[in-house]
Amino acid sequence: MRRWYGKLLGFIAGWLLMRHPAGGLIGLLIGHAFDADWLFPRRAAPYRVLGVSDDASQAEIDQAYRRLMAQHHPDRLSGAAPELRAQAEKKAQEINGAYDRIKALRRR
């Protein structure tokens, strides 16, 4: 885990707000949830959408993108029900957006 400051700040804030060691424990748990991206999962979402870890190589990311687009491309469901086609379009947009975000993050 890379981040640690959520636990520290949560512990201190919980202890000070509740003025009891139990408040520190509650704050520590909330800080851990923050550090583990349970509260704001959008930061790690592009990698989760593609099913790769954030330290994956560019080749692994490209392979995962191509595999998922082959599965969820709307043109593969041209004769399917409109609901299924709409779901495939939504999933394809999500995959494309995640891939674009990862490319932008890696350029920095």
Sequence and secondary structure as in RCSB ss.txt:
>XXXX:A:sequence
MRRWYGKLLGFIAGWLLMRHPAGGLIGLLIGHAFDADWLFPRRAAPYRVLGVSDDASQAEIDQAYRRLMAQHHPD
RLSGAAPELRAQAEKKAQEINGAYDRIKALRRR
>XXXX:A:secstr
    HHHHHHHHHHHHHHTSHHHHHHHHHHHHHHHTTSS GGGTHHHHHHT  TT  HHHHHHHHHHHHHHH GG
GGTTS HHHHHHHHHHHHHHHHHHHHHHHHHH 
